[in-house]
Amino acid sequence: MKALTFKRYGKSPDIGFSNIDRPTLQPDELLVQVYAAGLNPIDNIVPAGTFKPVMSFKLPAVLGSDLAGVVVEVGSRVTRFKPGDEVFASIFDMGRGSLAEFAAVPESLAALKPANLDFVQAASIPMVSLTSWQALKERMNLRRGQKVFIPAGSGGIGTFAIQLAHQMGAKVGTTVSTGSIELVRGLGADEIVDYKKQAFEKVLHDYDGVLGSVQGDTIEKSLGILKPGSRIVSLTGPLDAAFAEARKLNFFLKFVFGLMSRKMMKLAKKKGVNYSFLFVRPDGQQLGEIGELLKAERIRPVIDKVFPFDQAKEALDYLALGRAKGKVVVRIK
């Protein structure tokens, strides 16, 4: 089968198309013919080797993690799905990829595709929705009437997280450029800061949570807008010792990650704020609950651009520019 792979880690990962064997199914897995694959920033970060100490791939490795498609075969222990079912899933952190004609998906990570979404729309959802769900519901325990700051509101994470927080009854603050103000207002943002004209830390006040989705000093600056007892959940780092502990990493990596997050932890403690790093986990049950929100049209996919499969590498390059309003998706079939 045709797949987009990388052959080595580093500045020259040799990304290109390869003909590889179809995945061999385990008893608890589905073989899915991939119709579309949603892209995420991590898809460009993995080949660079940034997460090599904590994520294992057998090289050459297939890129991508989000997919939507049709089940063509099921393992002997699979009970929830059958051939012909239309599904969507994230296979992130499983040592396999979605930018291929077929993918093996553990049954526990898959959910039925909402009938009102096409494959491209469904493929745009898994990672951003699971990340938002786990950050806002599990880590922050965000409640009705609270205020959450979600920077870069027009991006892939931002467009979903704003909608989810709005559905949870929270007030949402965000940052965008002038051209995206109406987009995020339509998604449910309440306080919108044009970052080209104003500094968010001088405008926003008394927030209960921050979703750290932007590289740079945004998280440190956001400390100034938070109430004591608030929570920062970072998707971009610094990695912390709790992350190393959860992944059962060795003592040296626990020590290193503890050092990396030491400054942030100290600043957060001084403000009476809790800081944690979130590494999203695939979860079919959560994706099924998210699917119900999508079916009810309480949340909608936001897609910037769709690329054909033979331009998948160009799609990754476009995503890396950081200008997409919503998600970038590759149509495979």
C-alpha positions in Angstrom: 0.0 0.0 0.0 1.0 3.6 -0.5 2.0 5.6 2.6 3.8 8.8 3.5 6.8 7.9 5.7 9.9 9.3 7.3 13.2 7.3 7.3 15.3 9.0 10.0 15.1 11.6 12.7 16.6 15.1 12.5 16.8 18.0 10.1 16.6 15.7 7.0 14.0 13.0 7.9 13.6 12.0 4.2 9.8 12.3 4.1 8.2 10.8 1.0 5.9 8.1 -0.4 6.7 4.4 0.1 5.1 1.2 -0.9 4.7 -0.9 2.3 2.8 -3.9 3.4 -0.7 -3.6 4.8 -0.8 -3.8 8.6 -1.2 -7.2 10.1 -4.1 -7.2 12.5 -4.0 -8.1 16.1 -7.1 -9.8 17.6 -8.4 -6.5 19.1 -7.8 -4.3 16.0 -9.7 -3.1 13.0 -8.3 -2.8 9.5 -9.5 0.6 8.2 -9.4 1.8 4.7 -8.4 5.4 5.2 -10.5 7.9 3.3 -9.0 11.1 5.0 -6.3 12.0 7.5 -6.3 15.1 9.6 -2.9 16.8 10.2 -1.6 18.2 13.5 1.5 20.1 14.4 2.9 17.0 16.2 3.1 15.4 12.7 5.9 17.8 11.8 7.5 17.6 15.3 7.9 13.8 15.4 10.3 13.4 12.4 12.5 16.2 13.9 13.2 13.8 16.8 11.9 16.1 19.6 9.8 13.3 21.2 12.2 10.5 20.3 12.9 9.7 24.0 9.2 9.2 24.8 7.7 7.9 21.5 8.9 4.8 19.7 8.6 4.2 16.0 10.2 1.5 13.9 11.7 3.3 10.9 10.7 3.9 8.2 7.5 5.0 10.0 4.2 6.2 8.6 3.3 9.8 9.5 0.0 11.1 10.8 -2.4 10.0 13.6 -6.0 11.2 12.8 -8.1 9.3 10.4 -11.6 8.6 9.1 -12.5 5.6 6.9 -14.3 2.3 6.5 -13.7 -0.9 8.4 -12.7 -3.7 5.9 -11.6 -6.4 8.4 -11.9 -7.0 12.2 -9.8 -9.1 14.6 -11.1 -12.1 16.3 -11.8 -10.3 19.6 -13.5 -7.2 18.1 -17.2 -6.9 19.2 -18.2 -3.3 18.6 -17.4 -2.9 14.9 -17.9 -4.9 11.7 -16.8 -4.5 8.1 -18.5 -1.7 6.4 -18.7 0.5 9.5 -17.6 4.1 9.0 -15.3 5.2 11.8 -12.9 7.9 13.0 -10.0 7.6 15.4 -6.7 8.9 16.6 -3.8 6.4 16.6 -1.4 8.9 18.1 1.4 7.5 20.2 0.8 3.9 18.9 4.0 3.7 16.9 1.9 3.8 13.6 0.5 6.4 11.3 -2.6 7.4 9.4 -1.2 8.9 6.1 -1.6 5.6 4.3 -4.2 3.7 2.3 -4.9 1.4 5.3 -4.3 1.6 9.0 -4.7 -0.9 11.9 -6.8 0.7 14.7 -7.2 -0.8 18.2 -11.0 -1.2 18.8 -10.7 0.8 22.0 -9.5 3.9 20.1 -12.2 4.0 17.4 -15.7 5.5 17.3 -18.5 5.5 14.7 -18.3 8.4 12.4 -21.1 10.9 12.9 -23.5 10.4 10.0 -23.8 14.1 9.3 -20.0 14.5 8.7 -18.2 13.4 5.6 -14.8 11.7 5.9 -12.8 14.8 5.6 -14.8 16.6 8.3 -14.5 13.6 10.6 -10.8 13.2 10.0 -10.3 16.8 11.2 -11.7 16.0 14.7 -9.8 13.3 16.7 -6.7 14.9 18.2 -8.0 18.5 18.6 -11.2 17.2 20.2 -9.6 14.7 22.6 -6.9 17.3 23.6 -9.6 19.9 24.3 -11.8 17.3 26.2 -8.9 16.1 28.4 -7.6 19.6 29.1 -10.9 21.3 29.8 -12.9 18.5 31.4 -10.3 16.3 33.1 -7.4 18.6 34.0 -9.2 22.0 34.5 -12.6 20.6 35.7 -14.0 23.7 33.9 -17.4 24.7 35.2 -20.3 26.8 34.0 -19.6 30.5 34.5 -15.8 30.1 34.8 -13.5 31.9 32.4 -10.9 30.1 30.3 -8.2 31.7 28.1 -7.6 29.8 24.8 -4.9 31.6 22.8 -4.6 31.3 19.0 -8.4 30.8 18.7 -8.4 30.4 14.9 -6.0 27.4 14.9 -6.9 23.8 14.9 -7.0 23.4 18.7 -8.4 26.8 19.2 -11.4 26.4 16.9 -12.5 23.2 18.7 -11.6 24.2 22.3 -13.5 27.4 22.1 -16.7 25.5 21.0 -16.3 22.9 23.7 -15.7 25.5 26.4 -18.8 27.4 25.2 -20.9 24.2 25.3 -19.7 23.7 28.9 -21.1 27.1 29.8 -17.7 28.8 30.3 -16.7 32.3 29.2 -13.9 32.2 26.6 -11.1 34.7 26.0 -8.8 34.3 22.9 -6.3 36.0 20.7 -6.5 36.3 16.9 -5.5 38.6 14.1 -8.1 41.1 12.8 -9.2 38.8 10.0 -10.2 36.0 12.3 -12.3 38.0 14.9 -15.7 37.1 13.3 -14.7 33.4 13.0 -14.0 33.0 16.7 -16.9 35.1 17.7 -19.1 32.7 15.7 -17.6 29.8 17.6 -18.5 31.2 21.0 -15.5 33.4 22.1 -16.6 36.2 24.5 -13.5 38.3 24.9 -11.4 38.6 21.7 -8.0 40.3 21.7 -6.4 41.3 18.4 -2.8 40.4 19.2 -1.5 42.8 16.6 -3.1 45.7 18.4 -3.2 44.8 22.1 -1.3 42.6 24.6 -3.8 40.1 26.0 -2.2 40.2 29.5 -3.2 43.9 29.7 -6.8 43.3 28.6 -7.9 40.0 30.2 -8.5 39.6 34.0 -9.7 37.1 36.6 -9.5 33.9 34.5 -9.9 30.4 36.0 -7.9 28.5 33.4 -5.4 28.7 30.5 -5.0 26.2 27.7 -1.4 26.7 26.7 -1.4 25.9 23.0 1.2 28.4 21.7 5.0 28.2 21.8 6.9 31.0 23.4 6.2 33.2 26.4 2.4 33.1 26.2 2.1 30.8 29.2 4.3 32.9 31.5 2.4 36.1 30.4 -0.9 34.4 31.1 0.0 34.0 34.8 -1.0 37.7 35.1 -4.6 37.1 34.1 -5.3 34.2 36.4 -7.0 34.1 39.8 -5.3 32.2 42.7 -6.3 28.5 42.5 -6.5 28.5 38.7 -5.0 25.9 36.3 -2.7 26.1 33.4 -2.7 23.1 31.1 0.1 23.3 28.6 0.2 21.4 25.3 3.6 22.8 24.2 5.7 22.4 27.3 7.7 22.7 29.4 7.4 19.0 30.0 7.2 18.1 33.7 8.2 15.3 36.1 4.6 14.2 36.4 4.6 13.5 32.6 7.8 11.4 32.9 6.2 9.5 35.9 3.0 8.8 34.0 5.0 7.3 31.1 7.3 5.3 33.4 10.4 7.0 32.0 13.8 6.5 33.7 15.1 8.6 36.5 17.3 10.7 34.3 14.4 11.8 32.1 12.3 12.5 35.2 15.2 14.7 36.5 15.6 16.5 33.1 11.9 17.2 32.7 11.7 18.4 36.3 14.5 20.9 35.5 12.8 22.0 32.3 9.6 22.9 34.2 11.3 24.2 37.3 11.0 27.9 36.4 7.4 27.6 35.3 6.5 25.6 38.4 8.1 28.2 40.6 6.3 31.1 38.9 2.9 29.3 39.1 3.4 28.4 42.8 4.1 32.1 43.5 0.8 33.0 41.9 -1.1 30.1 43.6 -1.7 28.5 40.2 -1.4 24.8 39.2 0.7 24.0 36.1 0.7 20.7 34.2 1.8 19.4 30.8 -0.8 17.4 28.8 0.2 14.7 26.3 -3.1 13.7 24.7 -4.2 10.0 24.8 -6.4 8.4 22.2 -9.7 7.3 23.6 -12.6 5.8 21.6 -15.2 6.3 24.3 -14.4 10.0 24.6 -14.5 10.3 20.8 -17.9 8.7 20.8 -19.2 11.3 23.3 -17.6 14.0 21.2 -19.4 12.5 18.2 -22.7 13.0 19.9 -22.0 16.8 20.1 -21.1 16.8 16.4 -24.2 14.9 15.5 -26.3 17.4 17.4 -24.5 20.2 15.6 -23.5 21.8 18.9 -19.9 21.7 17.7 -18.9 21.9 14.0 -15.6 21.1 12.2 -13.6 24.1 11.0 -11.4 23.2 8.0 -8.9 25.5 6.4 -7.7 23.5 3.4 -7.9 20.0 1.9 -5.0 18.4 0.0 -5.1 15.3 -2.2 -3.0 12.4 -1.1 -0.2 12.9 -3.6 0.3 16.4 -2.0 0.5 15.2 1.6 4.0 16.4 2.0 3.0 19.8 0.8 0.1 19.7 3.3 2.6 19.2 6.1 4.7 22.1 4.8 1.5 24.3 4.7 0.6 23.4 8.2 4.1 24.3 9.4 3.5 27.9 8.3 1.1 28.3 11.2 -1.5 30.3 9.2 -4.3 27.8 9.0 -7.7 28.8 10.2 -9.0 25.5 11.5 -7.7 22.1 10.3 -5.6 20.9 7.4 -6.8 17.5 6.0 -5.5 15.1 3.4 -8.1 13.3 1.3 -6.8 9.8 0.6 -9.8 8.1 -1.1 
